[in-house]
Amino acid sequence: MAIRSSTNSTSFDDYYNDDTNVSPSMRAKIEFEVDLIGKLIEARESKGFTQAQLAEAAGIKQSAVARMESLKATPQIDTLFKVLMPLGYKLAIVPNEERA
């Protein structure tokens, strides 16, 4: 078994930020999903909802909320709509500040 020295290894950040490994569009998609789900979790917790309570209010299964929050599944727009409504949020399209 070969062991690489730390000077020759590639860090996750180096790999992730190298456009030959992860394209800028894929990186933007990943970052969007992580930010979106992070905000969803914050909203759920600030309302004092458990995953089960949010699922019941949204009319979906608790396992669907868990998969969404663990980034194991990308939610469809209709699912996002259902989940955001009881939290008091809505989806909106706004200009990208970096490109505006």
N, CA, C and O atoms as a GROMACS GRO file, in nm:
protein
  400
    1MET      N    1   0.085  -0.117   0.000
    1MET     CA    2   0.000   0.000   0.000
    1MET      C    3   0.090   0.124   0.000
    1MET      O    4   0.178   0.137   0.085
    2ALA      N    5   0.068   0.210  -0.092
    2ALA     CA    6   0.148   0.332  -0.103
    2ALA      C    7   0.087   0.442  -0.016
    2ALA      O    8  -0.035   0.456  -0.008
    3ILE      N    9   0.174   0.517   0.047
    3ILE     CA   10   0.130   0.629   0.129
    3ILE      C   11   0.185   0.756   0.067
    3ILE      O   12   0.306   0.769   0.046
    4ARG      N   13   0.095   0.849   0.038
    4ARG     CA   14   0.139   0.976  -0.019
    4ARG      C   15   0.173   1.073   0.092
    4ARG      O   16   0.105   1.078   0.195
    5SER      N   17   0.276   1.149   0.071
    5SER     CA   18   0.309   1.251   0.170
    5SER      C   19   0.210   1.365   0.158
    5SER      O   20   0.149   1.386   0.053
    6SER      N   21   0.194   1.438   0.266
    6SER     CA   22   0.097   1.547   0.267
    6SER      C   23   0.132   1.656   0.167
    6SER      O   24   0.045   1.732   0.125
    7THR      N   25   0.257   1.665   0.127
    7THR     CA   26   0.296   1.768   0.030
    7THR      C   27   0.248   1.735  -0.109
    7THR      O   28   0.237   1.825  -0.193
    8ASN      N   29   0.218   1.606  -0.137
    8ASN     CA   30   0.172   1.567  -0.269
    8ASN      C   31   0.021   1.544  -0.274
    8ASN      O   32  -0.033   1.518  -0.382
    9SER      N   33  -0.045   1.552  -0.163
    9SER     CA   34  -0.188   1.525  -0.162
    9SER      C   35  -0.267   1.649  -0.202
    9SER      O   36  -0.219   1.762  -0.190
   10THR      N   37  -0.386   1.624  -0.248
   10THR     CA   38  -0.475   1.732  -0.288
   10THR      C   39  -0.582   1.748  -0.182
   10THR      O   40  -0.646   1.650  -0.142
   11SER      N   41  -0.602   1.869  -0.135
   11SER     CA   42  -0.707   1.893  -0.036
   11SER      C   43  -0.842   1.895  -0.108
   11SER      O   44  -0.849   1.912  -0.230
   12PHE      N   45  -0.946   1.878  -0.030
   12PHE     CA   46  -1.081   1.886  -0.087
   12PHE      C   47  -1.102   2.021  -0.154
   12PHE      O   48  -1.153   2.027  -0.266
   13ASP      N   49  -1.064   2.130  -0.086
   13ASP     CA   50  -1.082   2.264  -0.143
   13ASP      C   51  -1.010   2.279  -0.276
   13ASP      O   52  -1.065   2.336  -0.370
   14ASP      N   53  -0.888   2.228  -0.283
   14ASP     CA   54  -0.814   2.235  -0.409
   14ASP      C   55  -0.887   2.159  -0.520
   14ASP      O   56  -0.903   2.209  -0.631
   15TYR      N   57  -0.933   2.039  -0.488
   15TYR     CA   58  -1.005   1.957  -0.585
   15TYR      C   59  -1.135   2.026  -0.626
   15TYR      O   60  -1.164   2.041  -0.745
   16TYR      N   61  -1.213   2.069  -0.527
   16TYR     CA   62  -1.344   2.129  -0.552
   16TYR      C   63  -1.334   2.256  -0.633
   16TYR      O   64  -1.419   2.282  -0.719
   17ASN      N   65  -1.234   2.336  -0.609
   17ASN     CA   66  -1.220   2.466  -0.676
   17ASN      C   67  -1.145   2.459  -0.808
   17ASN      O   68  -1.125   2.562  -0.873
   18ASP      N   69  -1.102   2.341  -0.848
   18ASP     CA   70  -1.034   2.322  -0.976
   18ASP      C   71  -1.141   2.297  -1.083
   18ASP      O   72  -1.213   2.198  -1.077
   19ASP      N   73  -1.151   2.387  -1.179
   19ASP     CA   74  -1.255   2.379  -1.282
   19ASP      C   75  -1.246   2.252  -1.365
   19ASP      O   76  -1.345   2.213  -1.428
   20THR      N   77  -1.132   2.185  -1.368
   20THR     CA   78  -1.122   2.060  -1.444
   20THR      C   79  -1.188   1.945  -1.368
   20THR      O   80  -1.220   1.842  -1.428
   21ASN      N   81  -1.207   1.960  -1.239
   21ASN     CA   82  -1.271   1.857  -1.158
   21ASN      C   83  -1.420   1.886  -1.137
   21ASN      O   84  -1.504   1.798  -1.153
   22VAL      N   85  -1.450   2.010  -1.100
   22VAL     CA   86  -1.588   2.051  -1.075
   22VAL      C   87  -1.610   2.180  -1.152
   22VAL      O   88  -1.546   2.282  -1.126
   23SER      N   89  -1.702   2.175  -1.248
   23SER     CA   90  -1.724   2.292  -1.332
   23SER      C   91  -1.786   2.406  -1.249
   23SER      O   92  -1.851   2.381  -1.148
   24PRO      N   93  -1.764   2.530  -1.294
   24PRO     CA   94  -1.824   2.643  -1.222
   24PRO      C   95  -1.976   2.630  -1.210
   24PRO      O   96  -2.033   2.666  -1.107
   25SER      N   97  -2.042   2.579  -1.313
   25SER     CA   98  -2.189   2.565  -1.305
   25SER      C   99  -2.228   2.458  -1.205
   25SER      O  100  -2.327   2.474  -1.134
   26MET      N  101  -2.154   2.348  -1.197
   26MET     CA  102  -2.184   2.244  -1.098
   26MET      C  103  -2.156   2.296  -0.958
   26MET      O  104  -2.231   2.268  -0.865
   27ARG      N  105  -2.048   2.371  -0.942
   27ARG     CA  106  -2.014   2.429  -0.812
   27ARG      C  107  -2.125   2.525  -0.767
   27ARG      O  108  -2.163   2.526  -0.650
   28ALA      N  109  -2.176   2.606  -0.860
   28ALA     CA  110  -2.285   2.699  -0.828
   28ALA      C  111  -2.411   2.623  -0.788
   28ALA      O  112  -2.481   2.663  -0.696
   29LYS      N  113  -2.440   2.512  -0.856
   29LYS     CA  114  -2.556   2.430  -0.822
   29LYS      C  115  -2.542   2.370  -0.682
   29LYS      O  116  -2.636   2.374  -0.603
   30ILE      N  117  -2.426   2.317  -0.653
   30ILE     CA  118  -2.401   2.257  -0.521
   30ILE      C  119  -2.415   2.363  -0.412
   30ILE      O  120  -2.481   2.340  -0.311
   31GLU      N  121  -2.354   2.478  -0.433
   31GLU     CA  122  -2.359   2.585  -0.333
   31GLU      C  123  -2.502   2.637  -0.315
   31GLU      O  124  -2.542   2.670  -0.203
   32PHE      N  125  -2.578   2.645  -0.423
   32PHE     CA  126  -2.718   2.687  -0.414
   32PHE      C  127  -2.798   2.589  -0.330
   32PHE      O  128  -2.873   2.630  -0.241
   33GLU      N  129  -2.782   2.459  -0.357
   33GLU     CA  130  -2.856   2.358  -0.282
   33GLU      C  131  -2.818   2.358  -0.134
   33GLU      O  132  -2.906   2.347  -0.048
   34VAL      N  133  -2.690   2.370  -0.105
   34VAL     CA  134  -2.646   2.374   0.035
   34VAL      C  135  -2.703   2.497   0.105
   34VAL      O  136  -2.752   2.486   0.218
   35ASP      N  137  -2.698   2.613   0.040
   35ASP     CA  138  -2.754   2.735   0.099
   35ASP      C  139  -2.905   2.724   0.118
   35ASP      O  140  -2.957   2.761   0.223
   36LEU      N  141  -2.974   2.673   0.018
   36LEU     CA  142  -3.120   2.660   0.025
   36LEU      C  143  -3.161   2.568   0.140
   36LEU      O  144  -3.249   2.603   0.219
   37ILE      N  145  -3.099   2.453   0.149
   37ILE     CA  146  -3.135   2.359   0.254
   37ILE      C  147  -3.095   2.413   0.392
   37ILE      O  148  -3.166   2.391   0.490
   38GLY      N  149  -2.984   2.483   0.398
   38GLY     CA  150  -2.943   2.546   0.524
   38GLY      C  151  -3.049   2.645   0.572
   38GLY      O  152  -3.083   2.647   0.690
   39LYS      N  153  -3.100   2.726   0.480
   39LYS     CA  154  -3.205   2.823   0.514
   39LYS      C  155  -3.334   2.752   0.553
   39LYS      O  156  -3.405   2.796   0.643
   40LEU      N  157  -3.365   2.642   0.485
   40LEU     CA  158  -3.485   2.566   0.517
   40LEU      C  159  -3.476   2.510   0.660
   40LEU      O  160  -3.573   2.518   0.736
   41ILE      N  161  -3.362   2.455   0.695
   41ILE     CA  162  -3.342   2.402   0.830
   41ILE      C  163  -3.354   2.514   0.934
   41ILE      O  164  -3.420   2.498   1.036
   42GLU      N  165  -3.291   2.628   0.906
   42GLU     CA  166  -3.301   2.743   0.996
   42GLU      C  167  -3.446   2.785   1.016
   42GLU      O  168  -3.489   2.811   1.128
   43ALA      N  169  -3.521   2.792   0.907
   43ALA     CA  170  -3.662   2.834   0.914
   43ALA      C  171  -3.742   2.733   0.995
   43ALA      O  172  -3.823   2.772   1.079
   44ARG      N  173  -3.720   2.604   0.971
   44ARG     CA  174  -3.793   2.501   1.046
   44ARG      C  175  -3.763   2.511   1.194
   44ARG      O  176  -3.855   2.507   1.277
   45GLU      N  177  -3.635   2.523   1.228
   45GLU     CA  178  -3.597   2.530   1.369
   45GLU      C  179  -3.647   2.658   1.435
   45GLU      O  180  -3.685   2.656   1.552
   46SER      N  181  -3.646   2.770   1.362
   46SER     CA  182  -3.693   2.896   1.422
   46SER      C  183  -3.843   2.892   1.448
   46SER      O  184  -3.892   2.962   1.538
   47LYS      N  185  -3.917   2.813   1.371
   47LYS     CA  186  -4.060   2.796   1.395
   47LYS      C  187  -4.087   2.692   1.503
   47LYS      O  188  -4.200   2.675   1.546
   48GLY      N  189  -3.982   2.623   1.546
   48GLY     CA  190  -3.997   2.522   1.650
   48GLY      C  191  -4.056   2.391   1.599
   48GLY      O  192  -4.108   2.311   1.678
   49PHE      N  193  -4.050   2.369   1.469
   49PHE     CA  194  -4.104   2.247   1.410
   49PHE      C  195  -4.001   2.135   1.413
   49PHE      O  196  -3.882   2.158   1.390
   50THR      N  197  -4.047   2.015   1.442
   50THR     CA  198  -3.965   1.897   1.416
   50THR      C  199  -3.982   1.864   1.269
   50THR      O  200  -4.068   1.920   1.201
   51GLN      N  201  -3.901   1.772   1.219
   51GLN     CA  202  -3.919   1.729   1.081
   51GLN      C  203  -4.058   1.669   1.062
   51GLN      O  204  -4.123   1.692   0.960
   52ALA      N  205  -4.102   1.592   1.160
   52ALA     CA  206  -4.234   1.528   1.151
   52ALA      C  207  -4.346   1.632   1.147
   52ALA      O  208  -4.442   1.618   1.071
   53GLN      N  209  -4.334   1.735   1.230
   53GLN     CA  210  -4.437   1.840   1.232
   53GLN      C  211  -4.441   1.916   1.100
   53GLN      O  212  -4.548   1.947   1.049
   54LEU      N  213  -4.323   1.946   1.045
   54LEU     CA  214  -4.318   2.016   0.917
   54LEU      C  215  -4.376   1.928   0.807
   54LEU      O  216  -4.452   1.975   0.723
   55ALA      N  217  -4.341   1.802   0.809
   55ALA     CA  218  -4.393   1.709   0.709
   55ALA      C  219  -4.545   1.704   0.713
   55ALA      O  220  -4.611   1.707   0.610
   56GLU      N  221  -4.600   1.695   0.833
   56GLU     CA  222  -4.746   1.689   0.847
   56GLU      C  223  -4.809   1.817   0.795
   56GLU      O  224  -4.909   1.812   0.723
   57ALA      N  225  -4.752   1.931   0.830
   57ALA     CA  226  -4.807   2.060   0.786
   57ALA      C  227  -4.796   2.076   0.634
   57ALA      O  228  -4.881   2.140   0.572
   58ALA      N  229  -4.692   2.016   0.575
   58ALA     CA  230  -4.670   2.028   0.431
   58ALA      C  231  -4.740   1.919   0.351
   58ALA      O  232  -4.749   1.927   0.229
   59GLY      N  233  -4.789   1.816   0.421
   59GLY     CA  234  -4.856   1.707   0.351
   59GLY      C  235  -4.760   1.612   0.281
   59GLY      O  236  -4.793   1.554   0.178
   60ILE      N  237  -4.641   1.598   0.338
   60ILE     CA  238  -4.543   1.504   0.283
   60ILE      C  239  -4.494   1.412   0.396
   60ILE      O  240  -4.532   1.431   0.512
   61LYS      N  241  -4.413   1.316   0.362
   61LYS     CA  242  -4.362   1.224   0.463
   61LYS      C  243  -4.241   1.284   0.535
   61LYS      O  244  -4.165   1.362   0.476
   62GLN      N  245  -4.224   1.247   0.663
   62GLN     CA  246  -4.109   1.294   0.740
   62GLN      C  247  -3.980   1.249   0.675
   62GLN      O  248  -3.881   1.323   0.678
   63SER      N  249  -3.979   1.131   0.617
   63SER     CA  250  -3.857   1.081   0.552
   63SER      C  251  -3.817   1.170   0.434
   63SER      O  252  -3.698   1.183   0.403
   64ALA      N  253  -3.915   1.230   0.368
   64ALA     CA  254  -3.884   1.323   0.258
   64ALA      C  255  -3.815   1.448   0.311
   64ALA      O  256  -3.721   1.498   0.248
   65VAL      N  257  -3.860   1.498   0.426
   65VAL     CA  258  -3.795   1.613   0.487
   65VAL      C  259  -3.652   1.575   0.528
   65VAL      O  260  -3.559   1.652   0.507
   66ALA      N  261  -3.636   1.458   0.587
   66ALA     CA  262  -3.504   1.413   0.631
   66ALA      C  263  -3.408   1.398   0.512
   66ALA      O  264  -3.293   1.440   0.521
   67ARG      N  265  -3.455   1.339   0.403
   67ARG     CA  266  -3.370   1.324   0.284
   67ARG      C  267  -3.330   1.460   0.227
   67ARG      O  268  -3.216   1.480   0.186
   68MET      N  269  -3.426   1.553   0.227
   68MET     CA  270  -3.399   1.688   0.177
   68MET      C  271  -3.295   1.756   0.265
   68MET      O  272  -3.198   1.814   0.214
   69GLU      N  273  -3.315   1.750   0.396
   69GLU     CA  274  -3.226   1.820   0.489
   69GLU      C  275  -3.085   1.759   0.493
   69GLU      O  276  -2.989   1.827   0.526
   70SER      N  277  -3.074   1.632   0.460
   70SER     CA  278  -2.942   1.568   0.460
   70SER      C  279  -2.877   1.574   0.322
   70SER      O  280  -2.771   1.516   0.300
   71LEU      N  281  -2.942   1.642   0.229
   71LEU     CA  282  -2.896   1.658   0.091
   71LEU      C  283  -2.885   1.525   0.018
   71LEU      O  284  -2.806   1.512  -0.076
   72LYS      N  285  -2.964   1.428   0.060
   72LYS     CA  286  -2.966   1.299  -0.008
   72LYS      C  287  -3.063   1.301  -0.125
   72LYS      O  288  -3.061   1.212  -0.210
   73ALA      N  289  -3.147   1.403  -0.129
   73ALA     CA  290  -3.242   1.418  -0.240
   73ALA      C  291  -3.260   1.566  -0.268
   73ALA      O  292  -3.269   1.648  -0.177
   74THR      N  293  -3.266   1.599  -0.395
   74THR     CA  294  -3.293   1.736  -0.436
   74THR      C  295  -3.444   1.751  -0.450
   74THR      O  296  -3.506   1.680  -0.528
   75PRO      N  297  -3.502   1.843  -0.374
   75PRO     CA  298  -3.648   1.856  -0.378
   75PRO      C  299  -3.698   1.913  -0.511
   75PRO      O  300  -3.634   1.997  -0.573
   76GLN      N  301  -3.814   1.864  -0.552
   76GLN     CA  302  -3.882   1.921  -0.668
   76GLN      C  303  -3.942   2.055  -0.626
   76GLN      O  304  -3.962   2.080  -0.507
   77ILE      N  305  -3.972   2.139  -0.721
   77ILE     CA  306  -4.027   2.271  -0.691
   77ILE      C  307  -4.159   2.260  -0.615
   77ILE      O  308  -4.183   2.337  -0.522
   78ASP      N  309  -4.244   2.166  -0.653
   78ASP     CA  310  -4.371   2.154  -0.582
   78ASP      C  311  -4.351   2.111  -0.438
   78ASP      O  312  -4.427   2.153  -0.350
   79THR      N  313  -4.250   2.029  -0.411
   79THR     CA  314  -4.220   1.989  -0.274
   79THR      C  315  -4.167   2.109  -0.195
   79THR      O  316  -4.206   2.129  -0.080
   80LEU      N  317  -4.080   2.187  -0.255
   80LEU     CA  318  -4.031   2.308  -0.189
   80LEU      C  319  -4.146   2.401  -0.155
   80LEU      O  320  -4.152   2.456  -0.045
   81PHE      N  321  -4.236   2.418  -0.248
   81PHE     CA  322  -4.353   2.504  -0.226
   81PHE      C  323  -4.432   2.454  -0.106
   81PHE      O  324  -4.470   2.533  -0.019
   82LYS      N  325  -4.458   2.324  -0.100
   82LYS     CA  326  -4.534   2.265   0.010
   82LYS      C  327  -4.464   2.286   0.145
   82LYS      O  328  -4.529   2.313   0.246
   83VAL      N  329  -4.332   2.273   0.145
   83VAL     CA  330  -4.254   2.283   0.270
   83VAL      C  331  -4.240   2.428   0.315
   83VAL      O  332  -4.246   2.457   0.434
   84LEU      N  333  -4.222   2.517   0.221
   84LEU     CA  334  -4.200   2.657   0.257
   84LEU      C  335  -4.327   2.727   0.305
   84LEU      O  336  -4.320   2.817   0.389
   85MET      N  337  -4.442   2.688   0.254
   85MET     CA  338  -4.569   2.752   0.292
   85MET      C  339  -4.591   2.753   0.443
   85MET      O  340  -4.612   2.860   0.499
   86PRO      N  341  -4.587   2.639   0.513
   86PRO     CA  342  -4.613   2.641   0.658
   86PRO      C  343  -4.504   2.714   0.736
   86PRO      O  344  -4.524   2.752   0.852
   87LEU      N  345  -4.389   2.734   0.673
   87LEU     CA  346  -4.281   2.807   0.739
   87LEU      C  347  -4.294   2.958   0.719
   87LEU      O  348  -4.220   3.036   0.779
   88GLY      N  349  -4.388   2.998   0.633
   88GLY     CA  350  -4.409   3.141   0.607
   88GLY      C  351  -4.316   3.197   0.502
   88GLY      O  352  -4.289   3.317   0.501
   89TYR      N  353  -4.266   3.112   0.412
   89TYR     CA  354  -4.175   3.155   0.306
   89TYR      C  355  -4.233   3.121   0.170
   89TYR      O  356  -4.326   3.042   0.159
   90LYS      N  357  -4.176   3.182   0.067
   90LYS     CA  358  -4.212   3.150  -0.070
   90LYS      C  359  -4.086   3.153  -0.154
   90LYS      O  360  -3.984   3.211  -0.116
   91LEU      N  361  -4.094   3.090  -0.269
   91LEU     CA  362  -3.983   3.094  -0.364
   91LEU      C  363  -3.992   3.223  -0.444
   91LEU      O  364  -4.101   3.269  -0.476
   92ALA      N  365  -3.878   3.279  -0.475
   92ALA     CA  366  -3.876   3.400  -0.557
   92ALA      C  367  -3.753   3.399  -0.645
   92ALA      O  368  -3.650   3.341  -0.610
   93ILE      N  369  -3.764   3.461  -0.759
   93ILE     CA  370  -3.651   3.476  -0.849
   93ILE      C  371  -3.605   3.620  -0.837
   93ILE      O  372  -3.681   3.714  -0.861
   94VAL      N  373  -3.479   3.637  -0.800
   94VAL     CA  374  -3.423   3.769  -0.782
   94VAL      C  375  -3.293   3.779  -0.861
   94VAL      O  376  -3.229   3.677  -0.887
   95PRO      N  377  -3.253   3.899  -0.899
   95PRO     CA  378  -3.129   3.915  -0.973
   95PRO      C  379  -3.009   3.864  -0.892
   95PRO      O  380  -3.003   3.880  -0.770
   96ASN      N  381  -2.917   3.804  -0.961
   96ASN     CA  382  -2.793   3.760  -0.901
   96ASN      C  383  -2.706   3.883  -0.879
   96ASN      O  384  -2.666   3.949  -0.975
   97GLU      N  385  -2.676   3.914  -0.755
   97GLU     CA  386  -2.602   4.036  -0.723
   97GLU      C  387  -2.465   4.040  -0.787
   97GLU      O  388  -2.413   4.148  -0.818
   98GLU      N  389  -2.404   3.923  -0.809
   98GLU     CA  390  -2.272   3.918  -0.869
   98GLU      C  391  -2.275   3.958  -1.015
   98GLU      O  392  -2.174   4.005  -1.068
   99ARG      N  393  -2.389   3.939  -1.080
   99ARG     CA  394  -2.398   3.968  -1.223
   99ARG      C  395  -2.481   4.090  -1.254
   99ARG      O  396  -2.485   4.135  -1.369
  100ALA      N  397  -2.548   4.146  -1.154
  100ALA     CA  398  -2.636   4.259  -1.178
  100ALA      C  399  -2.559   4.385  -1.207
  100ALA      O  400  -2.618   4.491  -1.229
   0.00000   0.00000   0.00000
